[in-house]
């Protein structure tokens, strides 16, 4: 399963839409995603499990890259 993570680069940064970044992580659970990102100093806003249609849409982006593949 692939999760999309919306985050701010600094854990102390207040979420501002214009500064929100995204990344994709392959994991079995949301907890595994959080474990994977634990060492990074990021402020996680939202973690979303991508269904097949949403994943296909995201894969069309030139910036799509799964972090832990």
Gaussian input, Z-matrix of N, CA and C with variables (Angstrom, degrees):
# hf/3-21g

backbone

0 1
 N
 C     1     B1
 C     2     B2     1     A1
 N     3     B3     2     A2     1     D1
 C     4     B4     3     A3     2     D2
 C     5     B5     4     A4     3     D3
 N     6     B6     5     A5     4     D4
 C     7     B7     6     A6     5     D5
 C     8     B8     7     A7     6     D6
 N     9     B9     8     A8     7     D7
 C    10    B10     9     A9     8     D8
 C    11    B11    10    A10     9     D9
 N    12    B12    11    A11    10    D10
 C    13    B13    12    A12    11    D11
 C    14    B14    13    A13    12    D12
 N    15    B15    14    A14    13    D13
 C    16    B16    15    A15    14    D14
 C    17    B17    16    A16    15    D15
 N    18    B18    17    A17    16    D16
 C    19    B19    18    A18    17    D17
 C    20    B20    19    A19    18    D18
 N    21    B21    20    A20    19    D19
 C    22    B22    21    A21    20    D20
 C    23    B23    22    A22    21    D21
 N    24    B24    23    A23    22    D22
 C    25    B25    24    A24    23    D23
 C    26    B26    25    A25    24    D24
 N    27    B27    26    A26    25    D25
 C    28    B28    27    A27    26    D26
 C    29    B29    28    A28    27    D27
 N    30    B30    29    A29    28    D28
 C    31    B31    30    A30    29    D29
 C    32    B32    31    A31    30    D30
 N    33    B33    32    A32    31    D31
 C    34    B34    33    A33    32    D32
 C    35    B35    34    A34    33    D33
 N    36    B36    35    A35    34    D34
 C    37    B37    36    A36    35    D35
 C    38    B38    37    A37    36    D36
 N    39    B39    38    A38    37    D37
 C    40    B40    39    A39    38    D38
 C    41    B41    40    A40    39    D39
 N    42    B42    41    A41    40    D40
 C    43    B43    42    A42    41    D41
 C    44    B44    43    A43    42    D42
 N    45    B45    44    A44    43    D43
 C    46    B46    45    A45    44    D44
 C    47    B47    46    A46    45    D45
 N    48    B48    47    A47    46    D46
 C    49    B49    48    A48    47    D47
 C    50    B50    49    A49    48    D48
 N    51    B51    50    A50    49    D49
 C    52    B52    51    A51    50    D50
 C    53    B53    52    A52    51    D51
 N    54    B54    53    A53    52    D52
 C    55    B55    54    A54    53    D53
 C    56    B56    55    A55    54    D54
 N    57    B57    56    A56    55    D55
 C    58    B58    57    A57    56    D56
 C    59    B59    58    A58    57    D57
 N    60    B60    59    A59    58    D58
 C    61    B61    60    A60    59    D59
 C    62    B62    61    A61    60    D60
 N    63    B63    62    A62    61    D61
 C    64    B64    63    A63    62    D62
 C    65    B65    64    A64    63    D63
 N    66    B66    65    A65    64    D64
 C    67    B67    66    A66    65    D65
 C    68    B68    67    A67    66    D66
 N    69    B69    68    A68    67    D67
 C    70    B70    69    A69    68    D68
 C    71    B71    70    A70    69    D69
 N    72    B72    71    A71    70    D70
 C    73    B73    72    A72    71    D71
 C    74    B74    73    A73    72    D72
 N    75    B75    74    A74    73    D73
 C    76    B76    75    A75    74    D74
 C    77    B77    76    A76    75    D75
 N    78    B78    77    A77    76    D76
 C    79    B79    78    A78    77    D77
 C    80    B80    79    A79    78    D78
 N    81    B81    80    A80    79    D79
 C    82    B82    81    A81    80    D80
 C    83    B83    82    A82    81    D81
 N    84    B84    83    A83    82    D82
 C    85    B85    84    A84    83    D83
 C    86    B86    85    A85    84    D84
 N    87    B87    86    A86    85    D85
 C    88    B88    87    A87    86    D86
 C    89    B89    88    A88    87    D87
 N    90    B90    89    A89    88    D88
 C    91    B91    90    A90    89    D89
 C    92    B92    91    A91    90    D90
 N    93    B93    92    A92    91    D91
 C    94    B94    93    A93    92    D92
 C    95    B95    94    A94    93    D93
 N    96    B96    95    A95    94    D94
 C    97    B97    96    A96    95    D95
 C    98    B98    97    A97    96    D96
 N    99    B99    98    A98    97    D97
 C   100   B100    99    A99    98    D98
 C   101   B101   100   A100    99    D99
 N   102   B102   101   A101   100   D100
 C   103   B103   102   A102   101   D101
 C   104   B104   103   A103   102   D102
 N   105   B105   104   A104   103   D103
 C   106   B106   105   A105   104   D104
 C   107   B107   106   A106   105   D105
 N   108   B108   107   A107   106   D106
 C   109   B109   108   A108   107   D107
 C   110   B110   109   A109   108   D108
 N   111   B111   110   A110   109   D109
 C   112   B112   111   A111   110   D110
 C   113   B113   112   A112   111   D111
 N   114   B114   113   A113   112   D112
 C   115   B115   114   A114   113   D113
 C   116   B116   115   A115   114   D114
 N   117   B117   116   A116   115   D115
 C   118   B118   117   A117   116   D116
 C   119   B119   118   A118   117   D117
 N   120   B120   119   A119   118   D118
 C   121   B121   120   A120   119   D119
 C   122   B122   121   A121   120   D120
 N   123   B123   122   A122   121   D121
 C   124   B124   123   A123   122   D122
 C   125   B125   124   A124   123   D123
 N   126   B126   125   A125   124   D124
 C   127   B127   126   A126   125   D125
 C   128   B128   127   A127   126   D126
 N   129   B129   128   A128   127   D127
 C   130   B130   129   A129   128   D128
 C   131   B131   130   A130   129   D129
 N   132   B132   131   A131   130   D130
 C   133   B133   132   A132   131   D131
 C   134   B134   133   A133   132   D132
 N   135   B135   134   A134   133   D133
 C   136   B136   135   A135   134   D134
 C   137   B137   136   A136   135   D135
 N   138   B138   137   A137   136   D136
 C   139   B139   138   A138   137   D137
 C   140   B140   139   A139   138   D138
 N   141   B141   140   A140   139   D139
 C   142   B142   141   A141   140   D140
 C   143   B143   142   A142   141   D141
 N   144   B144   143   A143   142   D142
 C   145   B145   144   A144   143   D143
 C   146   B146   145   A145   144   D144
 N   147   B147   146   A146   145   D145
 C   148   B148   147   A147   146   D146
 C   149   B149   148   A148   147   D147
 N   150   B150   149   A149   148   D148
 C   151   B151   150   A150   149   D149
 C   152   B152   151   A151   150   D150
 N   153   B153   152   A152   151   D151
 C   154   B154   153   A153   152   D152
 C   155   B155   154   A154   153   D153
 N   156   B156   155   A155   154   D154
 C   157   B157   156   A156   155   D155
 C   158   B158   157   A157   156   D156
 N   159   B159   158   A158   157   D157
 C   160   B160   159   A159   158   D158
 C   161   B161   160   A160   159   D159
 N   162   B162   161   A161   160   D160
 C   163   B163   162   A162   161   D161
 C   164   B164   163   A163   162   D162
 N   165   B165   164   A164   163   D163
 C   166   B166   165   A165   164   D164
 C   167   B167   166   A166   165   D165
 N   168   B168   167   A167   166   D166
 C   169   B169   168   A168   167   D167
 C   170   B170   169   A169   168   D168
 N   171   B171   170   A170   169   D169
 C   172   B172   171   A171   170   D170
 C   173   B173   172   A172   171   D171
 N   174   B174   173   A173   172   D172
 C   175   B175   174   A174   173   D173
 C   176   B176   175   A175   174   D174
 N   177   B177   176   A176   175   D175
 C   178   B178   177   A177   176   D176
 C   179   B179   178   A178   177   D177
 N   180   B180   179   A179   178   D178
 C   181   B181   180   A180   179   D179
 C   182   B182   181   A181   180   D180
 N   183   B183   182   A182   181   D181
 C   184   B184   183   A183   182   D182
 C   185   B185   184   A184   183   D183
 N   186   B186   185   A185   184   D184
 C   187   B187   186   A186   185   D185
 C   188   B188   187   A187   186   D186
 N   189   B189   188   A188   187   D187
 C   190   B190   189   A189   188   D188
 C   191   B191   190   A190   189   D189
 N   192   B192   191   A191   190   D190
 C   193   B193   192   A192   191   D191
 C   194   B194   193   A193   192   D192
 N   195   B195   194   A194   193   D193
 C   196   B196   195   A195   194   D194
 C   197   B197   196   A196   195   D195
 N   198   B198   197   A197   196   D196
 C   199   B199   198   A198   197   D197
 C   200   B200   199   A199   198   D198
 N   201   B201   200   A200   199   D199
 C   202   B202   201   A201   200   D200
 C   203   B203   202   A202   201   D201
 N   204   B204   203   A203   202   D202
 C   205   B205   204   A204   203   D203
 C   206   B206   205   A205   204   D204

   B1=1.4397
   B2=1.5273
   B3=1.3076
   B4=1.4554
   B5=1.5339
   B6=1.3203
   B7=1.4577
   B8=1.5193
   B9=1.3117
   B10=1.4596
   B11=1.5288
   B12=1.3266
   B13=1.4566
   B14=1.5217
   B15=1.3201
   B16=1.4652
   B17=1.5220
   B18=1.3368
   B19=1.4597
   B20=1.5191
   B21=1.3374
   B22=1.4570
   B23=1.5265
   B24=1.3149
   B25=1.4644
   B26=1.5192
   B27=1.3177
   B28=1.4614
   B29=1.5235
   B30=1.3285
   B31=1.4649
   B32=1.5166
   B33=1.3123
   B34=1.4620
   B35=1.5248
   B36=1.3178
   B37=1.4654
   B38=1.5289
   B39=1.3090
   B40=1.4586
   B41=1.5278
   B42=1.3328
   B43=1.4632
   B44=1.5291
   B45=1.3230
   B46=1.4579
   B47=1.5252
   B48=1.2920
   B49=1.4622
   B50=1.5311
   B51=1.3078
   B52=1.4690
   B53=1.5302
   B54=1.3249
   B55=1.4651
   B56=1.5219
   B57=1.3152
   B58=1.4617
   B59=1.5222
   B60=1.3097
   B61=1.4628
   B62=1.5249
   B63=1.3171
   B64=1.4566
   B65=1.5212
   B66=1.3165
   B67=1.4589
   B68=1.5165
   B69=1.3094
   B70=1.4601
   B71=1.5180
   B72=1.3295
   B73=1.4611
   B74=1.5218
   B75=1.3362
   B76=1.4642
   B77=1.5285
   B78=1.3365
   B79=1.4647
   B80=1.5218
   B81=1.3284
   B82=1.4607
   B83=1.5264
   B84=1.3438
   B85=1.4615
   B86=1.5303
   B87=1.3254
   B88=1.4677
   B89=1.5277
   B90=1.3138
   B91=1.4741
   B92=1.5342
   B93=1.3268
   B94=1.4663
   B95=1.5293
   B96=1.3236
   B97=1.4676
   B98=1.5273
   B99=1.3211
   B100=1.4684
   B101=1.5174
   B102=1.3422
   B103=1.4682
   B104=1.5290
   B105=1.3251
   B106=1.4606
   B107=1.5298
   B108=1.3376
   B109=1.4679
   B110=1.5306
   B111=1.3045
   B112=1.4675
   B113=1.5294
   B114=1.2989
   B115=1.4657
   B116=1.5304
   B117=1.3002
   B118=1.4657
   B119=1.5241
   B120=1.2885
   B121=1.4602
   B122=1.5238
   B123=1.3521
   B124=1.4578
   B125=1.5276
   B126=1.3167
   B127=1.4578
   B128=1.5293
   B129=1.3171
   B130=1.4618
   B131=1.5239
   B132=1.3140
   B133=1.4617
   B134=1.5269
   B135=1.3382
   B136=1.4583
   B137=1.5216
   B138=1.3208
   B139=1.4589
   B140=1.5234
   B141=1.3358
   B142=1.4609
   B143=1.5199
   B144=1.3309
   B145=1.4534
   B146=1.5219
   B147=1.3295
   B148=1.4635
   B149=1.5215
   B150=1.3257
   B151=1.4644
   B152=1.5313
   B153=1.3118
   B154=1.4663
   B155=1.5309
   B156=1.3220
   B157=1.4676
   B158=1.5282
   B159=1.3213
   B160=1.4628
   B161=1.5333
   B162=1.3165
   B163=1.4608
   B164=1.5282
   B165=1.3197
   B166=1.4683
   B167=1.5251
   B168=1.3188
   B169=1.4644
   B170=1.5348
   B171=1.3191
   B172=1.4684
   B173=1.5361
   B174=1.3204
   B175=1.4712
   B176=1.5232
   B177=1.3150
   B178=1.4567
   B179=1.5302
   B180=1.3177
   B181=1.4614
   B182=1.5231
   B183=1.3185
   B184=1.4689
   B185=1.5276
   B186=1.3387
   B187=1.4627
   B188=1.5249
   B189=1.3261
   B190=1.4660
   B191=1.5167
   B192=1.3401
   B193=1.4680
   B194=1.5212
   B195=1.3263
   B196=1.4611
   B197=1.5227
   B198=1.3212
   B199=1.4705
   B200=1.5213
   B201=1.3023
   B202=1.4642
   B203=1.5294
   B204=1.3128
   B205=1.4698
   B206=1.5041
   A1=108.71
   A2=115.14
   A3=120.45
   A4=108.98
   A5=114.42
   A6=121.42
   A7=109.77
   A8=116.12
   A9=122.22
   A10=106.79
   A11=115.57
   A12=120.99
   A13=108.69
   A14=116.20
   A15=122.04
   A16=106.97
   A17=116.04
   A18=119.00
   A19=111.88
   A20=115.18
   A21=124.16
   A22=105.94
   A23=118.10
   A24=120.96
   A25=114.06
   A26=118.41
   A27=121.89
   A28=108.51
   A29=116.73
   A30=121.02
   A31=112.36
   A32=118.01
   A33=121.49
   A34=112.74
   A35=116.76
   A36=121.44
   A37=110.88
   A38=115.43
   A39=121.06
   A40=107.55
   A41=117.38
   A42=119.04
   A43=112.75
   A44=114.75
   A45=122.83
   A46=105.95
   A47=116.72
   A48=121.42
   A49=112.79
   A50=116.88
   A51=120.84
   A52=112.64
   A53=118.19
   A54=121.83
   A55=112.76
   A56=116.77
   A57=120.81
   A58=110.27
   A59=115.23
   A60=122.67
   A61=107.64
   A62=116.25
   A63=119.32
   A64=110.04
   A65=114.35
   A66=120.97
   A67=107.62
   A68=115.43
   A69=122.04
   A70=108.17
   A71=115.10
   A72=120.97
   A73=108.82
   A74=115.86
   A75=120.45
   A76=107.15
   A77=116.32
   A78=121.97
   A79=109.02
   A80=115.42
   A81=120.88
   A82=112.30
   A83=116.54
   A84=120.58
   A85=110.01
   A86=115.67
   A87=120.69
   A88=110.14
   A89=116.01
   A90=120.28
   A91=111.11
   A92=117.43
   A93=121.37
   A94=110.64
   A95=116.69
   A96=121.13
   A97=109.07
   A98=116.20
   A99=120.21
   A100=111.46
   A101=117.94
   A102=121.74
   A103=110.44
   A104=116.32
   A105=121.70
   A106=111.28
   A107=116.43
   A108=121.15
   A109=112.84
   A110=117.20
   A111=122.39
   A112=113.38
   A113=117.51
   A114=122.15
   A115=113.34
   A116=117.53
   A117=121.08
   A118=109.24
   A119=116.39
   A120=121.42
   A121=108.94
   A122=115.60
   A123=120.26
   A124=110.52
   A125=115.50
   A126=122.95
   A127=107.17
   A128=117.29
   A129=121.72
   A130=108.74
   A131=115.12
   A132=120.72
   A133=111.43
   A134=115.72
   A135=119.42
   A136=109.20
   A137=116.58
   A138=122.45
   A139=106.64
   A140=115.37
   A141=120.81
   A142=110.28
   A143=116.22
   A144=121.38
   A145=107.81
   A146=117.10
   A147=120.59
   A148=109.99
   A149=115.86
   A150=119.11
   A151=107.80
   A152=117.40
   A153=121.37
   A154=112.82
   A155=117.17
   A156=120.47
   A157=111.28
   A158=116.70
   A159=120.43
   A160=109.81
   A161=117.38
   A162=121.41
   A163=110.66
   A164=117.58
   A165=121.38
   A166=110.25
   A167=116.92
   A168=121.25
   A169=110.47
   A170=117.37
   A171=121.16
   A172=111.35
   A173=117.30
   A174=121.26
   A175=112.44
   A176=118.43
   A177=121.67
   A178=112.13
   A179=117.34
   A180=121.66
   A181=110.28
   A182=116.08
   A183=119.88
   A184=111.67
   A185=117.24
   A186=121.79
   A187=112.53
   A188=117.72
   A189=120.96
   A190=110.10
   A191=114.62
   A192=120.80
   A193=106.66
   A194=116.15
   A195=120.59
   A196=107.63
   A197=116.56
   A198=123.26
   A199=114.56
   A200=118.58
   A201=119.32
   A202=113.70
   A203=117.15
   A204=121.18
   A205=110.72
   D1=146.41
   D2=179.78
   D3=-115.69
   D4=132.23
   D5=178.34
   D6=-111.29
   D7=142.87
   D8=173.40
   D9=-101.59
   D10=128.77
   D11=-178.55
   D12=-114.56
   D13=125.03
   D14=173.74
   D15=-101.25
   D16=130.68
   D17=-173.21
   D18=-152.13
   D19=165.82
   D20=170.27
   D21=-105.79
   D22=144.10
   D23=-175.73
   D24=-67.56
   D25=-24.09
   D26=-179.44
   D27=-113.99
   D28=128.09
   D29=-177.97
   D30=-61.31
   D31=-23.84
   D32=-178.88
   D33=-92.66
   D34=-4.75
   D35=-177.70
   D36=-76.38
   D37=136.22
   D38=175.36
   D39=-73.60
   D40=134.02
   D41=-179.05
   D42=-59.59
   D43=122.68
   D44=176.37
   D45=-127.20
   D46=124.56
   D47=-173.76
   D48=-51.05
   D49=-41.74
   D50=-176.83
   D51=-68.00
   D52=-17.34
   D53=-179.18
   D54=-105.25
   D55=0.82
   D56=-178.19
   D57=-70.83
   D58=133.19
   D59=177.84
   D60=-113.27
   D61=165.25
   D62=176.74
   D63=-135.72
   D64=152.36
   D65=173.79
   D66=-147.80
   D67=165.60
   D68=-175.38
   D69=-122.62
   D70=135.20
   D71=-177.52
   D72=-131.56
   D73=133.24
   D74=175.34
   D75=-90.66
   D76=123.67
   D77=-179.38
   D78=-160.17
   D79=166.49
   D80=178.32
   D81=-87.55
   D82=-28.47
   D83=-177.70
   D84=-141.04
   D85=163.14
   D86=175.17
   D87=-63.21
   D88=-34.30
   D89=178.16
   D90=-60.26
   D91=-40.57
   D92=177.47
   D93=-63.28
   D94=-37.49
   D95=177.52
   D96=-61.81
   D97=-47.66
   D98=179.65
   D99=-61.92
   D100=-39.17
   D101=176.70
   D102=-62.36
   D103=-42.71
   D104=-179.87
   D105=-61.12
   D106=-37.17
   D107=-176.40
   D108=-92.71
   D109=-0.74
   D110=-174.82
   D111=-54.60
   D112=-41.21
   D113=-176.33
   D114=-75.18
   D115=-17.30
   D116=-179.63
   D117=-83.88
   D118=149.61
   D119=179.95
   D120=-95.41
   D121=69.68
   D122=-177.32
   D123=-122.63
   D124=155.25
   D125=175.78
   D126=-102.24
   D127=102.67
   D128=-178.50
   D129=-75.42
   D130=123.52
   D131=177.37
   D132=-90.31
   D133=-44.42
   D134=-171.56
   D135=-158.90
   D136=139.93
   D137=174.55
   D138=-122.34
   D139=124.77
   D140=-175.03
   D141=-125.16
   D142=126.09
   D143=173.06
   D144=-74.12
   D145=127.03
   D146=-178.19
   D147=-90.95
   D148=127.22
   D149=173.44
   D150=-78.27
   D151=174.07
   D152=-174.58
   D153=-58.38
   D154=-42.11
   D155=-178.39
   D156=-68.28
   D157=-43.27
   D158=-179.82
   D159=-66.47
   D160=-41.04
   D161=177.99
   D162=-61.45
   D163=-43.11
   D164=178.55
   D165=-60.75
   D166=-40.08
   D167=177.71
   D168=-64.72
   D169=-48.01
   D170=-179.00
   D171=-62.65
   D172=-34.84
   D173=-178.77
   D174=-66.44
   D175=-17.30
   D176=178.12
   D177=-72.74
   D178=-18.69
   D179=-179.26
   D180=-73.70
   D181=140.76
   D182=177.04
   D183=-68.50
   D184=-15.83
   D185=-178.08
   D186=-94.64
   D187=-1.29
   D188=-179.44
   D189=-68.52
   D190=125.86
   D191=176.67
   D192=-158.29
   D193=126.24
   D194=178.46
   D195=-81.98
   D196=126.83
   D197=-173.42
   D198=-61.49
   D199=-45.02
   D200=-171.02
   D201=-111.20
   D202=32.47
   D203=175.52
   D204=-84.71

